[in-house]
């Protein structure tokens, strides 16, 4: 799985909102863009998708901007990526045992493996909450361990 730019930008924007949640009132798109180094026009589109998914709320006018619509403990990395990129999956292979998927040699076995891998990716992304990332960013929790050892030098 490759996380898209939209998924990365959405995660960075929500992390910024969570890190500054204590400040009074909504945060403008301009302020989020300045803090994160993200392009404002693209960020506006991403925030609209996040709003549609119920992850942020917006307020118009002077002093307007965005706030988290849920507690950081309730927002997972998986929900953020899904909100802007659609369902998290290894590929668009279809489900095993449906629509003739098992008519060809080995196809059913591989479809089951891809389905299982997609399930594990969703499960892993859902194991990280925005609150976890805030704690890591503030140095209150150690960085997550890598899933594998780096290549020997």
DRENDO-1510 file (C-alpha; in Angstrom, 1 decimal, always signed):
<recs>
REC; n; res; u; v; w
REC; 1; UNK; +0.0; +0.0; +0.0 .
REC; 2; UNK; +1.2; +3.5; -0.8 .
REC; 3; UNK; -0.3; +6.3; +1.2 .
REC; 4; UNK; -1.3; +9.1; -1.2 .
REC; 5; UNK; -0.3; +12.7; -0.9 .
REC; 6; UNK; -3.9; +13.4; +0.1 .
REC; 7; UNK; -3.7; +10.8; +2.9 .
REC; 8; UNK; -0.5; +12.3; +4.2 .
REC; 9; UNK; -1.7; +15.9; +4.0 .
REC; 10; UNK; -5.0; +15.0; +5.7 .
REC; 11; UNK; -3.1; +13.3; +8.5 .
REC; 12; UNK; -0.7; +16.3; +8.9 .
REC; 13; UNK; -3.6; +18.8; +8.9 .
REC; 14; UNK; -5.6; +16.9; +11.6 .
REC; 15; UNK; -2.4; +16.4; +13.7 .
REC; 16; UNK; -1.9; +20.1; +13.6 .
REC; 17; UNK; -5.5; +20.8; +14.7 .
REC; 18; UNK; -5.1; +18.2; +17.5 .
REC; 19; UNK; -1.7; +19.7; +18.6 .
REC; 20; UNK; -3.4; +23.2; +18.9 .
REC; 21; UNK; -6.7; +22.1; +20.2 .
REC; 22; UNK; -6.4; +24.0; +23.4 .
REC; 23; UNK; -6.2; +27.4; +21.6 .
REC; 24; UNK; -9.5; +29.3; +21.6 .
REC; 25; UNK; -11.7; +28.8; +18.5 .
REC; 26; UNK; -11.3; +27.4; +15.1 .
REC; 27; UNK; -8.0; +27.4; +13.1 .
REC; 28; UNK; -7.9; +29.1; +9.7 .
REC; 29; UNK; -6.8; +27.1; +6.6 .
REC; 30; UNK; -4.0; +29.7; +6.2 .
REC; 31; UNK; -2.7; +28.9; +9.8 .
REC; 32; UNK; -2.8; +25.2; +9.2 .
REC; 33; UNK; -1.0; +25.6; +5.9 .
REC; 34; UNK; +1.7; +27.8; +7.5 .
REC; 35; UNK; +2.2; +25.4; +10.4 .
REC; 36; UNK; +2.4; +22.3; +8.2 .
REC; 37; UNK; +4.0; +23.6; +5.1 .
REC; 38; UNK; +1.1; +22.4; +3.0 .
REC; 39; UNK; -0.3; +24.2; -0.1 .
REC; 40; UNK; -3.4; +26.1; +1.0 .
REC; 41; UNK; -5.6; +25.5; -2.1 .
REC; 42; UNK; -5.0; +21.7; -1.9 .
REC; 43; UNK; -5.5; +21.8; +1.9 .
REC; 44; UNK; -8.9; +23.5; +1.4 .
REC; 45; UNK; -10.0; +20.5; -0.7 .
REC; 46; UNK; -8.7; +18.0; +1.8 .
REC; 47; UNK; -10.4; +19.7; +4.7 .
REC; 48; UNK; -13.7; +19.7; +2.8 .
REC; 49; UNK; -13.4; +15.9; +2.4 .
REC; 50; UNK; -12.6; +15.6; +6.1 .
REC; 51; UNK; -15.6; +17.7; +6.9 .
REC; 52; UNK; -17.8; +15.4; +4.7 .
REC; 53; UNK; -16.5; +12.4; +6.7 .
REC; 54; UNK; -17.4; +14.1; +10.0 .
REC; 55; UNK; -13.8; +14.4; +11.2 .
REC; 56; UNK; -13.7; +18.2; +11.3 .
REC; 57; UNK; -16.3; +21.0; +11.6 .
REC; 58; UNK; -16.0; +24.5; +10.1 .
REC; 59; UNK; -17.1; +27.9; +11.0 .
REC; 60; UNK; -17.4; +30.7; +8.4 .
REC; 61; UNK; -16.6; +34.3; +8.7 .
REC; 62; UNK; -14.3; +36.3; +10.9 .
REC; 63; UNK; -12.6; +34.1; +13.4 .
REC; 64; UNK; -13.7; +31.1; +11.3 .
REC; 65; UNK; -11.8; +28.0; +10.4 .
REC; 66; UNK; -11.7; +24.3; +11.4 .
REC; 67; UNK; -11.9; +22.3; +14.6 .
REC; 68; UNK; -11.9; +18.6; +15.2 .
REC; 69; UNK; -15.4; +17.1; +15.2 .
REC; 70; UNK; -14.4; +14.2; +17.4 .
REC; 71; UNK; -12.0; +13.6; +20.3 .
REC; 72; UNK; -8.4; +12.8; +19.1 .
REC; 73; UNK; -8.8; +9.4; +20.9 .
REC; 74; UNK; -11.6; +8.5; +18.5 .
REC; 75; UNK; -9.9; +9.5; +15.2 .
REC; 76; UNK; -7.7; +6.8; +13.8 .
REC; 77; UNK; -5.1; +7.1; +11.0 .
REC; 78; UNK; -7.2; +4.6; +9.1 .
REC; 79; UNK; -10.3; +6.8; +9.3 .
REC; 80; UNK; -8.3; +9.8; +8.1 .
REC; 81; UNK; -6.8; +8.0; +5.1 .
REC; 82; UNK; -10.2; +6.5; +4.2 .
REC; 83; UNK; -11.9; +9.9; +4.3 .
REC; 84; UNK; -9.7; +11.3; +1.6 .
REC; 85; UNK; -8.7; +8.2; -0.4 .
REC; 86; UNK; -11.6; +5.8; -0.1 .
REC; 87; UNK; -11.5; +2.3; +1.3 .
REC; 88; UNK; -8.0; +1.0; +2.4 .
REC; 89; UNK; -7.2; -2.1; +0.2 .
REC; 90; UNK; -4.2; -3.8; -1.3 .
REC; 91; UNK; -5.8; -3.5; -4.8 .
REC; 92; UNK; -9.0; -3.7; -6.7 .
REC; 93; UNK; -9.0; -7.5; -7.1 .
REC; 94; UNK; -12.6; -8.3; -5.9 .
REC; 95; UNK; -13.6; -10.7; -3.2 .
REC; 96; UNK; -12.7; -14.4; -3.2 .
REC; 97; UNK; -15.6; -16.9; -4.0 .
REC; 98; UNK; -17.7; -14.2; -5.8 .
REC; 99; UNK; -18.4; -13.6; -9.5 .
REC; 100; UNK; -16.4; -16.5; -10.8 .
REC; 101; UNK; -13.3; -15.4; -8.9 .
REC; 102; UNK; -12.3; -19.0; -8.3 .
REC; 103; UNK; -12.7; -20.2; -11.9 .
REC; 104; UNK; -8.9; -20.0; -12.7 .
REC; 105; UNK; -6.0; -21.8; -11.2 .
REC; 106; UNK; -4.7; -20.2; -8.0 .
REC; 107; UNK; -6.9; -17.1; -8.4 .
REC; 108; UNK; -9.0; -17.9; -5.3 .
REC; 109; UNK; -6.0; -18.4; -3.1 .
REC; 110; UNK; -4.4; -15.1; -4.1 .
REC; 111; UNK; -7.6; -13.2; -3.7 .
REC; 112; UNK; -8.0; -14.5; -0.2 .
REC; 113; UNK; -4.4; -13.5; +0.6 .
REC; 114; UNK; -4.9; -9.9; -0.8 .
REC; 115; UNK; -8.2; -9.6; +1.1 .
REC; 116; UNK; -6.4; -10.7; +4.3 .
REC; 117; UNK; -3.5; -8.3; +3.7 .
REC; 118; UNK; -6.0; -5.4; +3.2 .
REC; 119; UNK; -7.7; -6.4; +6.5 .
REC; 120; UNK; -4.3; -6.3; +8.3 .
REC; 121; UNK; -3.5; -2.9; +6.8 .
REC; 122; UNK; -6.8; -1.4; +7.9 .
REC; 123; UNK; -6.4; -2.9; +11.4 .
REC; 124; UNK; -2.8; -1.6; +11.7 .
REC; 125; UNK; -3.8; +2.0; +10.6 .
REC; 126; UNK; -6.8; +1.9; +12.9 .
REC; 127; UNK; -4.4; +1.1; +15.8 .
REC; 128; UNK; -3.0; +4.6; +15.7 .
REC; 129; UNK; -5.2; +7.4; +17.0 .
REC; 130; UNK; -4.7; +11.1; +16.6 .
REC; 131; UNK; -4.2; +11.2; +20.4 .
REC; 132; UNK; -1.3; +8.7; +20.0 .
REC; 133; UNK; +0.3; +10.9; +17.4 .
REC; 134; UNK; -0.1; +14.0; +19.5 .
REC; 135; UNK; +1.6; +12.3; +22.4 .
REC; 136; UNK; +4.5; +11.2; +20.2 .
REC; 137; UNK; +4.8; +14.7; +18.7 .
REC; 138; UNK; +5.0; +16.1; +22.2 .
REC; 139; UNK; +7.6; +13.5; +23.2 .
REC; 140; UNK; +5.3; +11.9; +25.8 .
REC; 141; UNK; +5.3; +8.5; +24.1 .
REC; 142; UNK; +8.2; +6.7; +22.3 .
REC; 143; UNK; +8.1; +6.6; +18.5 .
REC; 144; UNK; +6.4; +3.5; +17.1 .
REC; 145; UNK; +8.8; +0.6; +16.5 .
REC; 146; UNK; +9.6; -0.3; +12.9 .
REC; 147; UNK; +7.8; -3.4; +11.6 .
REC; 148; UNK; +11.1; -4.9; +10.3 .
REC; 149; UNK; +14.8; -4.4; +10.9 .
REC; 150; UNK; +16.4; -2.0; +8.5 .
REC; 151; UNK; +18.6; -3.4; +5.8 .
REC; 152; UNK; +22.1; -4.2; +7.0 .
REC; 153; UNK; +24.7; -1.6; +6.1 .
</recs>
